[in-house]
Structures are given as structure tokens and as C-alpha cells.
Amino acid sequence: VSLSESHSDDDEVIDQSDRCWKDEVDNMWLTDFPPPAGFDGYESSPWGSSTSYERACTPDEVRLLEANQAAIAADERTEEEELRDTWFALLADEAADDAVDDAPDEAVEDARHKRAAL
């Protein structure tokens, strides 16, 4: 469950999810957080020298981000599967109700058989 989505009233959670994103062109995770000590990956500029700073995430950060995304996707799938099951159960119930409503009474059916036998 993601930090940005799982919190109770007692927890103080600061959602920083907008500060990390995946660049689909270069297929890499980026952030605007300052780099950790010894960082030697991509940086758009030295930290603090630009208002539009971004850098590549470290391998550890990438693992955490991808694990968080996988947890969110699993939660979303579970919710969607529950919605699907509820929807189709409702349709099945409606179809069963319609079949009962459309079925003639036994007395009417008996009269039809007797009339047909004459």
C-alpha cells in the first residue's frame, strides 16, 4: 500500500509522490529530491543551482518506487475484480428475476395444455 494512499487519522503522512516520476522516453525514474552523498548519476544541474532540478533515482530508490507502484496496481486490480464480480452478480440476479416474471403461472400453463389437448 502506498504511503500516499494508506494513512489513518492518527498518522501524519506527507505525500511526496509528485516528486518522483517515470520518464517514459528514457524509461528512467527521476526525482527533484537532492542527491544522496556520493551520487554519480544523471543530474540536470547541480543541486540548488536551478529551480527545475531533476536527477535520476538511485537503484534503491527505483526498487522502492516500483514496489510501491506494484502494490498500488495490486490494490486497484482487487478493487476492479470486486466491482466486476458485483456487477455480473447483479446482472445475473436481474436475469433470474426477469425469467421468473416472464414465466407463466402453473394454472395458466395447465389451461394451455388442456386446451391444446382438445
Sequence and secondary structure as in RCSB ss.txt:
>XXXX:A:sequence
VSLSESHSDDDEVIDQSDRCWKDEVDNMWLTDFPPPAGFDGYESSPWGSSTSYERACTPDEVRLLEANQAAIAAD
ERTEEEELRDTWFALLADEAADDAVDDAPDEAVEDARHKRAAL
>XXXX:A:secstr
  TTT   TT      GGGEEEETTTTEEEE S   TT  S BSSSTTS TT  EE  HHHHHHHHHHHHHHHHH
HHHHHHHHHHHHHHHHHHHHHHHHHHHS  HHHHHHHHHHHH 
